[in-house]
């Protein structure tokens, strides 16, 4: 999908009743691992809106799940969370014909970046833990109108992610693919991990709740973005995403991470087993993305494997740890 011209955006804004003091200025934002792209639209010197470019295939759930007829997951989940009073961007309009969706700009101050510079990063992450608790409390009762409650992160999906870890993540770090016998042993251990995580009771989950998807708004409160892939997952899934993602442990330190797990009232054993599955998924995904020309994610692999090593110890998976170590992985 090509970027729209300022003239096309100006027509969109006029149709949506969004005031602009002159021709809008379009500022492309850095892309991520998904297919959606974003532009900041400056409608006045100190006024902006966000433009999401939805690809032709729609805002499909990762993994290939079908989109309900006439429904865009972003709009469906946004409507549900906004109705509960959660801090998600207000939607200004969506044109299915062009794939252009306009919504409130919550700003450019990502929690992760702010915490790296903050004198007290713990306060920022504590606020994120508290916001997560609020979201989970408000979404306690299933709503059949929200598609997240019809999408269960089950054993097959978890096992598919772990297959990517074995196929791409392990060879990236070891320099070679496991031989047939070792691969069978690894697959058996990954089967057991997926089964254990899948057996945990499900809750509404953002799916990618971390410091790059939480924005500090002008009043200092947090806003939530990138929630369109929400699903049902173990209660600690979002907490593990927040506290073990990329450089959060480096910024906070493990003692603080443990303290925030307690603050959330989470079971540490459940937290670490979920963190292990998620970070193995991340290691496999980053290695896979590198093979598709997105090598910038490789910079995050050392931190990701550091979490994997810690989670293996916390969950007592010595056999899996020894197998990965025998392949040269940093565990």
Secondary structure, DSSP 4 states (H G I P E B T S, - for coil): -PPPPHHHHHHHHHHTT---SSSPEEEEPPP-SSS-EEEEEEEETTEEEEEEE--TT-SPPTT-PPPPTT--HHHHHHHHHHHTT--BPPEEEEETTTTEEEEE---S-BHHHHHHH-TTHHHHHHHHHHHHHHHHHHT-S--TTSGGGG-B--HHHHHHHHHHIIIIIHHHHHSSPPPHHHHHHHHHHHHHHHHHHHTSPEEEE-SS-STTSEEE-TTS-EEE---TT-EEEETTHHHHHHHHSTTHHHHH-HHHHHHHHHHTT--HHHHHHHHHHHHHHHHHHHHHHHHTT-GGGGGGHHHHHHHHHHHHHHTT-HHHHHHHHHTT---
